[in-house]
Amino acid sequence: MMTKKMGGVLLAATLLGGCATPQKPLYNWDGYQKTVYQYYQQDASSPEEQIAALKESLEKSRAKGQAVPPGLHAHLGMLYVKTGRTELAMAEFNTEKSLFPESVPFMDFLMSKDKGSFK
């Protein structure tokens, strides 16, 4: 009798386990992590190359209908500041704020720091 119950439990577990589908990732990380790593390597790639890589990642995410990861717009904004394009940086910081409300205090800090002229 115990064997039948155990067999029924194992059968049910097997059937339910077969129903599980793999979860799609929450964010499209694409080349974002590699770009951040290059940023800290300083000589690996120029800010312009990093901007191009992040913009490409944004386009791929849009094309796939996937969300970009937290920090991507903030990092892009910091690269824009580094290249002297403050208006574009502020737009990216605002985008980060709207997508990730938890980033508002940090984005406000970056936006107020010498009116975006930090380096």
C-alpha positions in Angstrom: 0.0 0.0 0.0 2.8 2.4 0.9 4.5 1.6 -2.4 1.4 2.6 -4.4 1.2 5.9 -2.6 4.9 6.6 -3.1 4.6 5.7 -6.8 1.7 8.1 -7.1 3.6 10.9 -5.5 6.6 10.3 -7.8 4.4 10.2 -10.8 2.7 13.5 -9.8 6.1 15.1 -9.2 7.4 13.9 -12.5 4.3 15.3 -14.4 4.5 18.6 -12.6 8.2 18.9 -13.2 7.6 18.4 -16.9 5.3 21.4 -17.0 8.0 23.8 -15.9 9.2 26.0 -18.6 12.5 27.9 -18.6 12.1 31.5 -17.5 13.2 34.2 -19.9 15.7 36.6 -18.5 14.3 39.8 -16.9 16.8 42.0 -18.7 18.8 41.8 -21.9 22.4 42.1 -20.6 23.9 41.8 -24.1 27.3 43.5 -24.0 26.6 45.7 -21.0 28.8 43.9 -18.5 31.7 43.8 -21.0 31.4 47.5 -21.6 31.4 48.3 -17.8 34.5 46.1 -17.5 36.2 48.0 -20.3 35.4 51.3 -18.6 37.4 50.3 -15.6 40.3 49.0 -17.7 40.7 52.6 -19.0 42.9 51.6 -21.9 40.7 48.8 -23.3 38.4 51.0 -25.3 37.6 54.7 -25.7 34.5 56.3 -24.2 33.2 56.7 -27.8 33.6 53.0 -28.4 31.8 52.2 -25.1 29.0 54.6 -26.0 28.6 52.9 -29.4 28.5 49.5 -27.7 25.9 50.6 -25.2 23.7 52.2 -27.9 24.0 49.0 -29.9 22.9 47.0 -26.8 19.9 49.4 -26.4 18.9 48.8 -30.0 19.1 45.0 -29.6 17.0 45.2 -26.5 14.4 47.3 -28.3 14.4 44.9 -31.3 13.9 41.9 -29.0 11.3 43.7 -26.8 13.4 43.2 -23.7 14.2 45.5 -20.9 17.7 46.9 -20.4 19.4 46.2 -17.1 19.5 48.7 -14.3 22.5 51.1 -14.6 22.8 51.0 -18.4 21.4 54.4 -18.9 23.3 55.8 -15.9 26.5 54.4 -17.3 25.8 55.8 -20.7 25.1 59.2 -19.1 28.4 59.1 -17.3 30.2 58.3 -20.6 28.4 61.3 -22.2 29.6 63.5 -19.4 33.1 62.2 -19.9 33.0 63.2 -23.6 31.5 66.6 -22.8 27.9 66.0 -23.9 26.1 67.1 -20.8 22.6 67.4 -22.4 22.7 63.8 -23.6 24.0 62.7 -20.1 21.1 64.4 -18.4 18.6 62.7 -20.8 20.1 59.3 -19.9 20.1 60.0 -16.2 16.4 61.0 -16.5 15.7 57.8 -18.4 17.4 55.8 -15.7 15.2 57.5 -13.1 12.0 56.8 -14.9 12.9 53.1 -15.6 14.3 52.4 -12.1 12.7 54.7 -9.4 15.1 53.3 -6.8 17.9 55.1 -8.7 16.4 58.6 -8.2 18.6 59.7 -5.3 21.8 58.7 -7.1 20.7 60.1 -10.4 19.7 63.4 -8.7 23.2 63.4 -7.1 24.9 62.9 -10.4 22.7 65.5 -12.1 23.4 68.1 -9.4 27.2 67.5 -9.0 28.6 70.6 -10.6 25.6 70.7 -12.9 26.9 67.5 -14.6 30.5 68.6 -15.2 32.1 65.9 -13.0 34.9 63.8 -14.4 
